[in-house]
Amino acid sequence: MESKLNEKKTWKERLQKSLLGHPYLPLWEILLVAGTVIVFMVLALPLAKGNLLAHQGIVWLANILMMVLIGLGLWLRGTGLSALGLHLRFTGWKNLLRTLLWSTLVFVVTVFCFVMGEVILRGLVSSGEPADMTGYAYLKDNPGLLILSLLGVYIVSSFGEELVYRGFLIQRISELFGHSRHKNTVAVLLSGLIFGLAHYQWGLTGVVQTTIMGWVLGLFYLLFKKRLIVLILAHVFMDTLLLLGIYFGL
């Protein structure tokens, strides 16, 4: 048993040595995560056959798949979620209150910028329509699905999207640009754009709004020295507001 454990350890160490020394490792990681999810979506979405709930379930599974792949990458690197800025430890009530206050600030600023995205687009494109939220129509007047959706969204969107698009993507793009002075700026811009494109089913307005949202959250990610929990809580507030608005038909 001990020899097998040593063999596994040696295998992992050899793999780490070969991977970590490759200058394009961050790019391969990004392409692996993105490529796998795109293939999954292309194969799985037709199975929904127009069922909105099934469609949403496939999107959630895609997010979970991304988290699993990112977790695998962290394991191979010999690091944990803390490497992406997520520290799940209690450091006192004072720090908890400070985190909640900062999260509220991020929430307010991001929602404002999200709304302004639609205003700006309508000024540029006279025929601009609001973001397409018809994919969530199953929530209308259905309290059971609302509660289940909130729980699911908190895991796959509030937590998952911040882990993927801020923690993972900004970190890996920054690594890819090495010692460039503008690596963080490029990372925030690209990650926000990818985040927006990932919401293509919300229509043009939705893509513009979520791209701006991604840029704002990415900026806060850097300003708060990659304290991902602040963004996760802010995203929780935003997702709660979104789903409640859809439920009540606002």
Secondary structure, DSSP 8 states (H G I E B T S, - for coil): -HHHHHHHHHHHHHHHHHHHT-TTHHHHHHHHHHHHHHHHHHHHHHHHTT-HHHHHHHHHHHHHHHHHHHHHHHHHHT--GGGGT-------HHHHHHHHHHHHHHHHHHHHHHHHHHHHHHHH-TT------GGGGGGTT-HHHHHHHHHHHIIIIIIHHIIIIIIIHHHHHHHHTTT-TTHHHHHHHHHHHHHHHTTGGGHHHHHHHHHHHHHHHHHHHHHTTT-HHHHHHHHHHHHHHHHHHHHTT-
